[in-house]
Protein backbone atom coordinates (compact mmCIF):
# COMPACT_ATOMS: atom_id res chain seq x y z
CA UNK A 1 0.00 0.00 0.00
CA UNK A 2 1.37 3.41 -0.96
CA UNK A 3 2.18 5.74 1.96
CA UNK A 4 0.84 8.59 -0.16
CA UNK A 5 -2.86 9.15 -0.69
CA UNK A 6 -4.50 10.01 -3.99
CA UNK A 7 -4.69 13.61 -2.77
CA UNK A 8 -0.95 13.64 -2.06
CA UNK A 9 -0.12 12.25 -5.50
CA UNK A 10 -2.40 14.84 -7.09
CA UNK A 11 -0.55 17.58 -5.18
CA UNK A 12 2.80 16.23 -6.39
CA UNK A 13 1.62 16.14 -10.00
CA UNK A 14 0.10 19.63 -9.77
CA UNK A 15 3.32 20.98 -8.28
CA UNK A 16 5.46 19.46 -11.04
CA UNK A 17 3.10 20.79 -13.71
CA UNK A 18 3.14 24.24 -12.13
CA UNK A 19 6.93 24.29 -11.82
CA UNK A 20 7.46 23.08 -15.38
CA UNK A 21 5.11 25.61 -16.97
CA UNK A 22 6.40 28.41 -14.76
CA UNK A 23 10.01 27.63 -15.69
CA UNK A 24 9.24 27.72 -19.42
CA UNK A 25 7.45 31.06 -19.08
CA UNK A 26 10.22 32.45 -16.89
CA UNK A 27 12.89 31.57 -19.45
CA UNK A 28 10.85 33.18 -22.24
CA UNK A 29 10.08 36.33 -20.26
CA UNK A 30 13.24 36.55 -18.15
CA UNK A 31 15.79 36.17 -20.96
CA UNK A 32 14.97 39.44 -22.78
CA UNK A 33 14.68 41.27 -19.44
CA UNK A 34 18.07 39.96 -18.32
CA UNK A 35 19.63 40.81 -21.70
CA UNK A 36 18.28 44.36 -21.52
CA UNK A 37 19.49 44.81 -17.93
CA UNK A 38 22.94 43.49 -18.89
CA UNK A 39 23.31 45.75 -21.93
CA UNK A 40 21.45 48.97 -21.21
CA UNK A 41 22.66 52.20 -19.65
CA UNK A 42 19.16 53.67 -19.53
CA UNK A 43 18.07 55.45 -16.37
CA UNK A 44 15.25 52.91 -15.96
CA UNK A 45 17.73 50.06 -15.41
CA UNK A 46 17.78 50.69 -11.65
CA UNK A 47 13.99 50.81 -11.14
CA UNK A 48 13.39 47.81 -13.43
CA UNK A 49 16.10 45.81 -11.68
CA UNK A 50 14.62 46.70 -8.30
CA UNK A 51 11.13 45.60 -9.36
CA UNK A 52 12.45 42.30 -10.72
CA UNK A 53 14.42 41.66 -7.52
CA UNK A 54 11.64 42.75 -5.15
CA UNK A 55 10.30 39.20 -4.50
CA UNK A 56 13.66 38.33 -2.92
CA UNK A 57 13.10 40.71 -0.02
CA UNK A 58 9.31 41.08 0.06
CA UNK A 59 7.49 38.64 2.36
CA UNK A 60 5.57 36.11 0.23
CA UNK A 61 2.33 36.85 2.06
CA UNK A 62 2.65 40.55 1.21
CA UNK A 63 3.32 39.82 -2.45
CA UNK A 64 0.47 37.32 -2.52
CA UNK A 65 -1.90 39.81 -0.90
CA UNK A 66 -1.27 42.52 -3.46
CA UNK A 67 -1.49 40.05 -6.33
CA UNK A 68 -4.81 38.91 -4.89
CA UNK A 69 -6.01 42.51 -4.81
CA UNK A 70 -4.82 43.17 -8.39
CA UNK A 71 -6.37 39.98 -9.77
CA UNK A 72 -9.54 40.16 -7.69
CA UNK A 73 -12.92 41.37 -8.97
CA UNK A 74 -12.17 44.99 -8.02
CA UNK A 75 -8.55 44.99 -9.21
CA UNK A 76 -7.41 46.25 -12.65
CA UNK A 77 -6.16 42.82 -13.72
CA UNK A 78 -9.33 41.16 -12.47
CA UNK A 79 -11.55 43.60 -14.35
CA UNK A 80 -9.47 43.07 -17.50
CA UNK A 81 -9.64 39.27 -17.38
CA UNK A 82 -13.36 39.41 -16.59
CA UNK A 83 -14.03 41.76 -19.53
CA UNK A 84 -12.13 39.39 -21.82
CA UNK A 85 -14.31 36.50 -20.72
CA UNK A 86 -11.41 34.76 -18.94
CA UNK A 87 -12.92 34.96 -15.48
CA UNK A 88 -10.92 35.74 -12.35
CA UNK A 89 -7.44 34.32 -11.75
CA UNK A 90 -7.45 33.85 -7.94
CA UNK A 91 -8.07 30.28 -6.78
CA UNK A 92 -7.31 28.85 -10.23
CA UNK A 93 -4.29 27.07 -11.70
CA UNK A 94 -3.77 30.00 -14.09
CA UNK A 95 -3.58 32.33 -11.10
CA UNK A 96 -0.94 30.09 -9.53
CA UNK A 97 1.12 30.28 -12.73
CA UNK A 98 0.97 34.09 -12.86
CA UNK A 99 1.91 34.40 -9.18
CA UNK A 100 4.71 31.84 -9.52
CA UNK A 101 6.21 33.62 -12.53
CA UNK A 102 6.33 36.91 -10.63
CA UNK A 103 7.59 35.33 -7.40
CA UNK A 104 10.38 33.31 -9.04
CA UNK A 105 11.44 35.97 -11.56
CA UNK A 106 14.65 37.07 -9.77
CA UNK A 107 15.88 33.48 -9.57
CA UNK A 108 15.93 33.39 -13.36
CA UNK A 109 16.77 36.96 -14.32
CA UNK A 110 19.75 37.43 -12.02
CA UNK A 111 21.76 34.34 -13.15
CA UNK A 112 21.04 35.21 -16.78
CA UNK A 113 22.02 38.85 -16.32
CA UNK A 114 25.29 37.86 -14.67
CA UNK A 115 26.01 35.37 -17.47
CA UNK A 116 25.32 37.98 -20.15
CA UNK A 117 27.49 40.59 -18.41
CA UNK A 118 30.35 38.08 -18.12
CA UNK A 119 30.47 37.66 -21.91
CA UNK A 120 31.82 41.16 -22.44
CA UNK A 121 31.92 43.18 -25.62
CA UNK A 122 34.63 41.37 -27.58
CA UNK A 123 32.61 38.35 -28.82
CA UNK A 124 29.79 40.65 -29.92
CA UNK A 125 32.22 42.91 -31.79
CA UNK A 126 33.74 39.93 -33.57
CA UNK A 127 30.29 38.72 -34.58
CA UNK A 128 29.47 42.19 -35.91
CA UNK A 129 32.63 42.25 -38.05
CA UNK A 130 31.45 38.94 -39.58
CA UNK A 131 28.16 40.69 -40.44
CA UNK A 132 26.07 38.57 -38.09
CA UNK A 133 22.67 40.03 -37.37
CA UNK A 134 21.37 40.64 -33.83
CA UNK A 135 19.35 37.40 -33.70
CA UNK A 136 22.15 35.34 -35.22
CA UNK A 137 24.63 36.85 -32.76
CA UNK A 138 22.40 36.12 -29.81
CA UNK A 139 21.66 32.49 -30.65
CA UNK A 140 25.05 31.61 -32.15
CA UNK A 141 27.34 33.52 -29.78
CA UNK A 142 25.54 34.70 -26.65
CA UNK A 143 23.49 31.59 -25.85
CA UNK A 144 26.45 29.13 -26.05
CA UNK A 145 28.67 31.41 -23.98
CA UNK A 146 25.91 31.97 -21.40
CA UNK A 147 25.01 28.28 -21.13
CA UNK A 148 25.98 28.03 -17.41
CA UNK A 149 23.66 30.93 -16.67
CA UNK A 150 20.80 29.25 -18.52
CA UNK A 151 21.36 26.02 -16.59
CA UNK A 152 21.42 27.83 -13.26
CA UNK A 153 18.38 29.96 -14.10
CA UNK A 154 16.23 27.05 -15.26
CA UNK A 155 17.11 24.81 -12.32
CA UNK A 156 16.66 27.55 -9.71
CA UNK A 157 13.41 28.73 -11.28
CA UNK A 158 12.00 25.20 -11.24
CA UNK A 159 13.20 24.43 -7.72
CA UNK A 160 11.98 27.71 -6.26
CA UNK A 161 8.52 27.15 -7.69
CA UNK A 162 8.43 23.65 -6.17
CA UNK A 163 8.95 25.08 -2.70
CA UNK A 164 6.48 27.96 -2.80
CA UNK A 165 4.07 28.34 0.10
CA UNK A 166 2.97 31.85 1.07
CA UNK A 167 2.22 33.14 -2.42
CA UNK A 168 0.37 30.02 -3.56
CA UNK A 169 -1.65 30.00 -0.34
CA UNK A 170 -2.80 33.60 -0.91
CA UNK A 171 -3.55 33.21 -4.62
CA UNK A 172 -4.61 29.59 -4.93
CA UNK A 173 -5.96 28.79 -1.52
CA UNK A 174 -5.82 25.09 -0.71
CA UNK A 175 -8.25 23.37 -3.06
CA UNK A 176 -7.42 19.64 -3.44
CA UNK A 177 -6.83 18.62 -7.04
CA UNK A 178 -7.06 22.22 -8.25
CA UNK A 179 -4.67 24.52 -6.40
CA UNK A 180 -3.28 22.35 -3.59
CA UNK A 181 0.46 22.08 -4.20
CA UNK A 182 3.05 19.98 -2.39
CA UNK A 183 3.92 22.52 0.30
CA UNK A 184 0.24 22.89 1.18
CA UNK A 185 -0.20 19.11 1.36
CA UNK A 186 2.68 18.91 3.85
CA UNK A 187 1.13 21.72 5.91
CA UNK A 188 -2.22 19.91 5.97
CA UNK A 189 -0.61 16.68 7.22
CA UNK A 190 1.31 18.49 9.94
CA UNK A 191 -1.80 20.37 11.03
CA UNK A 192 -3.66 17.05 11.27
CA UNK A 193 -0.73 15.50 13.19
CA UNK A 194 -0.18 13.03 10.34
CA UNK A 195 3.58 13.12 10.63
CA UNK A 196 4.15 9.90 8.71
CA UNK A 197 2.67 11.28 5.50
CA UNK A 198 4.34 14.64 6.12
CA UNK A 199 7.72 12.86 6.41
CA UNK A 200 7.25 11.15 3.04
CA UNK A 201 6.45 14.40 1.26
CA UNK A 202 8.99 16.53 3.14
CA UNK A 203 11.69 13.90 2.69
CA UNK A 204 11.01 13.86 -1.02
CA UNK A 205 11.44 17.64 -1.15
CA UNK A 206 14.67 17.35 0.86
CA UNK A 207 16.09 14.84 -1.62
CA UNK A 208 14.92 17.00 -4.51
CA UNK A 209 16.61 20.09 -3.05
CA UNK A 210 19.87 18.20 -2.63
CA UNK A 211 19.61 16.94 -6.22
CA UNK A 212 19.11 20.51 -7.44
CA UNK A 213 22.29 21.68 -5.72
CA UNK A 214 24.15 18.61 -7.00
CA UNK A 215 23.08 19.43 -10.56
CA UNK A 216 24.24 23.02 -10.20
CA UNK A 217 27.64 22.07 -8.78
CA UNK A 218 28.16 19.19 -11.22
CA UNK A 219 26.87 20.51 -14.54
CA UNK A 220 27.66 24.19 -14.14
CA UNK A 221 31.36 24.75 -14.85
CA UNK A 222 31.21 28.22 -13.34
CA UNK A 223 30.31 26.76 -9.95
CA UNK A 224 33.19 24.29 -10.11
CA UNK A 225 35.71 26.98 -11.01
CA UNK A 226 34.46 29.30 -8.31
CA UNK A 227 34.98 26.61 -5.64
CA UNK A 228 38.49 25.71 -6.83
CA UNK A 229 39.68 29.26 -6.23
C-alpha positions as MATLAB code, in Angstrom:
seq = 'XXXXXXXXXXXXXXXXXXXXXXXXXXXXXXXXXXXXXXXXXXXXXXXXXXXXXXXXXXXXXXXXXXXXXXXXXXXXXXXXXXXXXXXXXXXXXXXXXXXXXXXXXXXXXXXXXXXXXXXXXXXXXXXXXXXXXXXXXXXXXXXXXXXXXXXXXXXXXXXXXXXXXXXXXXXXXXXXXXXXXXXXXXXXXXXXXXXXXXXXXXXXXXXXXXXXXXXXXXXXXXXXXXXXX';
ca = [
       0.000    0.000    0.000;
       1.365    3.407   -0.963;
       2.184    5.739    1.964;
       0.842    8.592   -0.156;
      -2.858    9.146   -0.691;
      -4.496   10.014   -3.986;
      -4.692   13.611   -2.771;
      -0.951   13.641   -2.059;
      -0.122   12.250   -5.498;
      -2.402   14.844   -7.085;
      -0.547   17.583   -5.184;
       2.799   16.230   -6.390;
       1.622   16.140  -10.002;
       0.096   19.629   -9.770;
       3.321   20.983   -8.282;
       5.458   19.460  -11.039;
       3.100   20.785  -13.707;
       3.139   24.242  -12.132;
       6.933   24.293  -11.816;
       7.457   23.080  -15.379;
       5.109   25.606  -16.966;
       6.402   28.412  -14.757;
      10.009   27.631  -15.695;
       9.240   27.719  -19.420;
       7.447   31.060  -19.083;
      10.216   32.452  -16.886;
      12.885   31.568  -19.447;
      10.845   33.177  -22.239;
      10.080   36.332  -20.259;
      13.237   36.555  -18.149;
      15.785   36.169  -20.958;
      14.969   39.442  -22.780;
      14.677   41.265  -19.445;
      18.072   39.962  -18.323;
      19.631   40.811  -21.697;
      18.275   44.361  -21.516;
      19.489   44.809  -17.933;
      22.941   43.494  -18.889;
      23.311   45.749  -21.932;
      21.450   48.967  -21.214;
      22.661   52.201  -19.647;
      19.161   53.674  -19.535;
      18.074   55.451  -16.370;
      15.253   52.912  -15.963;
      17.727   50.063  -15.406;
      17.784   50.686  -11.649;
      13.993   50.809  -11.139;
      13.394   47.806  -13.432;
      16.101   45.806  -11.684;
      14.616   46.704   -8.302;
      11.127   45.599   -9.365;
      12.449   42.297  -10.723;
      14.422   41.658   -7.516;
      11.637   42.749   -5.155;
      10.302   39.199   -4.503;
      13.664   38.331   -2.922;
      13.098   40.714   -0.019;
       9.313   41.080    0.061;
       7.491   38.637    2.360;
       5.565   36.107    0.234;
       2.333   36.845    2.065;
       2.650   40.551    1.210;
       3.322   39.819   -2.446;
       0.465   37.323   -2.517;
      -1.904   39.807   -0.898;
      -1.265   42.524   -3.465;
      -1.491   40.046   -6.333;
      -4.805   38.912   -4.887;
      -6.006   42.513   -4.815;
      -4.823   43.168   -8.391;
      -6.367   39.984   -9.773;
      -9.541   40.160   -7.687;
     -12.919   41.369   -8.973;
     -12.168   44.989   -8.024;
      -8.547   44.994   -9.215;
      -7.411   46.246  -12.647;
      -6.157   42.820  -13.715;
      -9.327   41.157  -12.471;
     -11.546   43.604  -14.353;
      -9.470   43.066  -17.502;
      -9.644   39.267  -17.383;
     -13.356   39.412  -16.592;
     -14.029   41.759  -19.525;
     -12.128   39.393  -21.823;
     -14.306   36.501  -20.715;
     -11.408   34.757  -18.943;
     -12.920   34.959  -15.480;
     -10.921   35.745  -12.346;
      -7.443   34.319  -11.749;
      -7.454   33.854   -7.944;
      -8.074   30.277   -6.779;
      -7.312   28.851  -10.229;
      -4.290   27.074  -11.704;
      -3.766   29.997  -14.092;
      -3.577   32.334  -11.098;
      -0.935   30.090   -9.533;
       1.115   30.281  -12.733;
       0.965   34.088  -12.861;
       1.908   34.403   -9.185;
       4.713   31.843   -9.523;
       6.214   33.620  -12.532;
       6.332   36.909  -10.634;
       7.589   35.331   -7.399;
      10.381   33.308   -9.042;
      11.436   35.971  -11.558;
      14.655   37.074   -9.771;
      15.881   33.478   -9.573;
      15.928   33.385  -13.363;
      16.767   36.963  -14.316;
      19.752   37.430  -12.016;
      21.763   34.341  -13.149;
      21.042   35.209  -16.782;
      22.018   38.847  -16.316;
      25.292   37.859  -14.670;
      26.011   35.372  -17.469;
      25.318   37.982  -20.145;
      27.490   40.591  -18.411;
      30.352   38.083  -18.124;
      30.465   37.664  -21.909;
      31.823   41.158  -22.438;
      31.915   43.181  -25.625;
      34.632   41.370  -27.581;
      32.606   38.351  -28.820;
      29.790   40.653  -29.920;
      32.219   42.908  -31.786;
      33.741   39.926  -33.566;
      30.289   38.716  -34.584;
      29.468   42.188  -35.909;
      32.629   42.250  -38.052;
      31.452   38.942  -39.581;
      28.157   40.687  -40.445;
      26.074   38.573  -38.086;
      22.667   40.031  -37.365;
      21.367   40.637  -33.830;
      19.346   37.397  -33.703;
      22.147   35.340  -35.215;
      24.630   36.853  -32.760;
      22.398   36.124  -29.807;
      21.656   32.486  -30.648;
      25.054   31.612  -32.155;
      27.336   33.515  -29.776;
      25.542   34.704  -26.649;
      23.488   31.587  -25.854;
      26.447   29.134  -26.046;
      28.666   31.411  -23.976;
      25.914   31.966  -21.399;
      25.010   28.278  -21.127;
      25.981   28.027  -17.406;
      23.664   30.929  -16.668;
      20.799   29.248  -18.525;
      21.362   26.022  -16.588;
      21.419   27.830  -13.256;
      18.378   29.963  -14.103;
      16.230   27.049  -15.260;
      17.109   24.813  -12.317;
      16.657   27.550   -9.711;
      13.408   28.727  -11.276;
      11.999   25.199  -11.243;
      13.201   24.432   -7.716;
      11.979   27.714   -6.261;
       8.519   27.148   -7.690;
       8.428   23.650   -6.173;
       8.951   25.075   -2.700;
       6.480   27.961   -2.797;
       4.065   28.339    0.102;
       2.973   31.849    1.068;
       2.216   33.139   -2.417;
       0.367   30.023   -3.555;
      -1.645   30.004   -0.338;
      -2.798   33.600   -0.913;
      -3.550   33.209   -4.618;
      -4.613   29.588   -4.933;
      -5.960   28.786   -1.516;
      -5.819   25.094   -0.708;
      -8.249   23.372   -3.057;
      -7.424   19.644   -3.439;
      -6.832   18.623   -7.035;
      -7.058   22.217   -8.246;
      -4.667   24.517   -6.404;
      -3.280   22.346   -3.590;
       0.459   22.080   -4.196;
       3.051   19.980   -2.390;
       3.919   22.516    0.305;
       0.245   22.890    1.181;
      -0.195   19.109    1.365;
       2.678   18.912    3.854;
       1.131   21.720    5.911;
      -2.221   19.905    5.969;
      -0.614   16.680    7.224;
       1.312   18.491    9.945;
      -1.804   20.373   11.026;
      -3.661   17.045   11.268;
      -0.727   15.496   13.191;
      -0.184   13.033   10.344;
       3.581   13.123   10.631;
       4.154    9.899    8.708;
       2.665   11.281    5.495;
       4.342   14.636    6.115;
       7.719   12.856    6.408;
       7.253   11.151    3.039;
       6.453   14.402    1.261;
       8.985   16.532    3.141;
      11.691   13.897    2.693;
      11.012   13.863   -1.024;
      11.442   17.638   -1.153;
      14.669   17.354    0.860;
      16.087   14.840   -1.616;
      14.917   16.997   -4.508;
      16.608   20.089   -3.048;
      19.869   18.198   -2.629;
      19.612   16.943   -6.218;
      19.113   20.508   -7.435;
      22.294   21.678   -5.723;
      24.153   18.614   -6.998;
      23.082   19.426  -10.555;
      24.241   23.016  -10.203;
      27.645   22.068   -8.784;
      28.163   19.193  -11.219;
      26.871   20.513  -14.538;
      27.662   24.188  -14.136;
      31.365   24.746  -14.854;
      31.211   28.225  -13.344;
      30.311   26.757   -9.951;
      33.193   24.289  -10.115;
      35.710   26.979  -11.010;
      34.459   29.297   -8.306;
      34.975   26.605   -5.643;
      38.487   25.712   -6.834;
      39.676   29.259   -6.230;
];
